[in-house]
């Protein structure tokens, strides 16, 4: 079970990241991860699919592309989901209390890699070897 403190710690370990406002993390000006409470339209859309809105905190995370989003949702629907608001957008919603710390670290790192400047990514990956 992950917490907002875990998210902040993981994001904070990545270069050039800031918390623009509470639970809104960016690399430079690009969004990486954010708190995403469900809106009324989200709840209604889930209900139309026969899905109960998940309890607890929801984390939005940028992913490299929609293929990754769909794969995450298909492979671990107990952890990941999406709503029509994110149709056409490479981001996935995460049930924070359902994701393990290792998986959260991997997800946030991938988000950072997708959003960080290319030269910074190259340096980061070289240092990670």
VMD Tcl script that draws the C-alpha trace (Angstrom):
set ca {
  {0.00 0.00 0.00}
  {1.48 3.31 -1.12}
  {0.92 6.75 0.38}
  {1.32 10.33 -0.78}
  {4.60 10.41 1.18}
  {5.84 7.49 -0.93}
  {4.88 9.31 -4.14}
  {6.62 12.51 -2.97}
  {9.77 10.60 -1.97}
  {9.98 8.70 -5.28}
  {9.34 11.77 -7.43}
  {11.75 13.81 -5.31}
  {14.57 11.36 -6.10}
  {14.30 12.16 -9.82}
  {16.25 15.09 -11.31}
  {14.59 18.44 -12.01}
  {11.29 17.52 -10.35}
  {9.17 19.90 -8.30}
  {5.90 19.76 -6.46}
  {4.08 22.72 -8.04}
  {1.23 22.49 -5.56}
  {0.27 19.78 -3.09}
  {0.24 16.43 -4.88}
  {1.14 17.93 -8.30}
  {4.59 16.82 -9.45}
  {6.37 17.98 -12.59}
  {9.67 17.66 -14.38}
  {10.33 21.15 -15.59}
  {6.85 22.30 -16.59}
  {5.62 18.87 -17.68}
  {3.21 16.93 -15.49}
  {4.45 13.57 -14.18}
  {2.04 12.61 -11.38}
  {-0.87 14.29 -9.61}
  {-3.73 13.73 -7.22}
  {-6.88 13.07 -9.23}
  {-10.06 12.84 -7.16}
  {-12.93 11.42 -9.16}
  {-15.37 13.96 -10.54}
  {-19.10 13.43 -10.76}
  {-18.76 12.67 -14.48}
  {-16.08 10.05 -13.71}
  {-18.31 8.33 -11.15}
  {-21.24 8.35 -13.58}
  {-19.09 6.91 -16.39}
  {-17.83 4.12 -14.13}
  {-21.40 3.38 -12.99}
  {-22.51 3.01 -16.64}
  {-19.88 0.27 -16.95}
  {-21.13 -1.35 -13.77}
  {-17.98 -0.38 -11.88}
  {-18.01 0.99 -8.35}
  {-15.79 4.04 -7.85}
  {-12.67 2.94 -5.99}
  {-12.32 4.09 -2.39}
  {-9.24 5.97 -1.28}
  {-6.81 8.29 -2.95}
  {-6.37 8.32 -6.73}
  {-3.06 9.15 -8.38}
  {-2.89 10.25 -12.00}
  {0.34 9.30 -13.77}
  {1.60 10.13 -17.22}
  {2.50 7.09 -19.34}
  {4.50 6.97 -22.58}
  {1.44 6.25 -24.75}
  {-2.11 4.94 -24.65}
  {-0.93 1.42 -25.43}
  {0.87 1.38 -22.08}
  {-2.24 2.76 -20.37}
  {-4.48 0.07 -21.86}
  {-1.98 -2.68 -20.99}
  {-1.76 -1.54 -17.35}
  {-5.55 -1.40 -17.02}
  {-5.99 -4.80 -18.70}
  {-3.25 -6.53 -16.71}
  {-4.00 -5.08 -13.26}
  {-7.55 -3.64 -13.08}
  {-7.38 -3.90 -9.30}
  {-4.65 -1.22 -9.38}
  {-5.14 0.79 -12.59}
  {-8.15 2.30 -14.32}
  {-9.17 5.14 -16.58}
  {-12.22 7.27 -17.26}
  {-13.56 8.88 -20.45}
  {-11.93 12.16 -19.33}
  {-8.57 10.56 -20.22}
  {-9.62 9.13 -23.60}
  {-6.92 10.03 -26.11}
  {-4.51 11.09 -23.36}
  {-1.51 9.04 -22.20}
  {-2.29 8.89 -18.49}
  {-3.54 6.22 -16.14}
  {-5.35 6.45 -12.81}
  {-3.91 4.48 -9.90}
  {-5.66 3.25 -6.77}
  {-2.91 4.42 -4.45}
  {-3.71 1.99 -1.66}
  {-3.53 -0.95 -4.09}
  {-0.10 -0.35 -5.63}
  {3.12 -1.68 -4.16}
  {6.08 0.64 -3.60}
  {8.28 -1.11 -6.19}
  {5.59 -0.91 -8.86}
  {4.91 2.73 -7.94}
  {8.63 3.54 -8.30}
  {8.71 1.91 -11.74}
  {5.55 3.71 -12.88}
  {6.73 7.14 -11.71}
  {10.19 6.62 -13.18}
  {8.64 5.72 -16.54}
  {6.46 8.84 -16.32}
  {9.52 10.93 -15.61}
  {11.39 9.34 -18.55}
  {8.47 10.19 -20.85}
  {8.36 13.84 -19.74}
  {11.94 14.86 -18.94}
  {14.17 16.65 -21.45}
  {15.92 14.17 -23.75}
  {19.44 15.10 -22.68}
  {18.53 14.73 -19.00}
  {17.00 11.31 -19.72}
  {20.17 10.26 -21.53}
  {22.33 11.34 -18.57}
  {19.98 9.68 -16.06}
  {20.00 6.38 -17.92}
  {23.81 6.48 -18.29}
  {24.17 7.07 -14.53}
  {21.76 4.21 -13.78}
  {24.02 1.58 -15.35}
}
mol new
graphics top color blue
foreach p $ca { graphics top sphere $p radius 0.5 }
foreach p [lrange $ca 0 end-1] q [lrange $ca 1 end] { graphics top cylinder $p $q radius 0.2 }
display resetview
